[in-house]
Amino acid sequence: MKVWLGFIAAVLIATSAQAQSDPYSGAVFLPSCLAAADIVQGKRPAADSEDMAKQMRQAAICFGGLAAIKNVEAYFTPEFAACPPPDMSSMAQRVLIVTAYLKSHREALGENFYKLAVAAYAAAWPCAK
């Protein structure tokens, strides 16, 4: 009996580790970006609630990832460049663009989140050639 329990536990651990093998995948970031999108659209629980604190913690992952991209996008090669209009480059707009892209490209959620976010920006704000 102990052998079977050990075997089942090993299989469950291996399966769980395999499912979470890429901590930077779009699938990992999607829930965070959905929470961030709710925040920028004003959909949030009461300010002093535990739900609000949970939403803020979850959204911080997406906000942080997108802020990192914004800080280095000036160094992107032309093939990855995005040219947002001056009035459209707020963090709220970035969150909504990336979240919509992730939701509409679910087949790509296994790919790197940063790659997907850059692709979302390039699609939303193509540069003139």
N, C-alpha and C positions, 0 to 999 in steps of 0.2 A: 504494500500500500504506500509506504514512504517513497519507494522508487517511482511509482506512478505520479505521486504529487510533485516530486522533484522534477520529473520529466515534463509535466504539464507547466510547472512554474518556469522552467527553462525555455519552453516554446513560447510562452506568453511574453517573457522578457525579451527574447530575440525578435519576436514580431513587433513589439512596441518600439524597440530600438531601431528596427529597420524602417518603420513608418515615420520616425522622427529623425532620419539620418541627415537631413539637410536643414539646419536651424535657420537658414537664410532663404528658404524657398518661398514662393508666392503663397503657397498653401498655409505656411506658418504665419505670414504677415497679413493674410486676408482678414481674419477676425479683428486684428488690431486696426486695420484701415477702415473696416466697417464701423468700429467704435469711434474712430477719429471723424469719419464722415458724419456720424450722428451728432457729434459735438459741434462741428462747424455749421451744421444745418439747424442747430438749436434744439435737437432732440436729446434731452438729457434728464436724468432723474433729479429729484430735489438736491440742492447744493450740499446739504449736510448729511446726506444718506450714505450708507455703505455701498449702494449701487453706483452712486456717482464716483466714489473713490475707486471702485473696481473698474468702471468705464475709463476713468482717467489713466489708471495704471496700464490698462490694455492699449489704449490709444497712444500712449507715450512711445510705444515701440514703432508705430507707423510714423508719428511726427518726427521722431529721432532719425529714422532712416531717410525720410524725405528731406530733412534739414541737412543731412550729410551730403546728399546728392546736390542740393542747391549750392552748398559751399564749394563743390568741386566742378560744377558743370562748365565753368569757363575754360576748363582744361580738356574737355571732350574733343575728340577728333570730329571732323565734319560729318562723318557717317552717323554719329550718335548725338549730334547737336540738336538742340531745340531752341526756338526763337520765340519765347512768349512775348506777347504785347505788354508794354509797361503796366497797363491796368489789369492784367490777367495773371500776374505772377505771385499772387498772395499764397500763403500756406493753405488757406481754405480751398482755393482753386486747385492747387496741386493735389491735395488729398482727394478731392472729388474726381479729378481726372484719373488718378491712379486707381482709385477704388472702382470706378466704372470700367476701366481697362481690365482689372483683375477679374471682375464679375463676368465680363464678356469674353474673356479668354481663359476659361476654366481648364481647358486642355493643356495650357502652358503653366499651370500653378506649380508644377514640380520644378520649374526653372528658378533661377536665382531672382529674388525679389528686386534687387537693385537693377538688374538687366531689364526686368519687366517694367519697372517704374520709368527708366530712361526711354524705353520703347513707347510707353504711354505718352510721355512728354513730346517725343519726336513726332508721334502721330497727331497729337493735339495741336502742336505748335511747330509745324515744319518750317525750316529756314528756306529763304529764297536761294535758288541756285544760280 
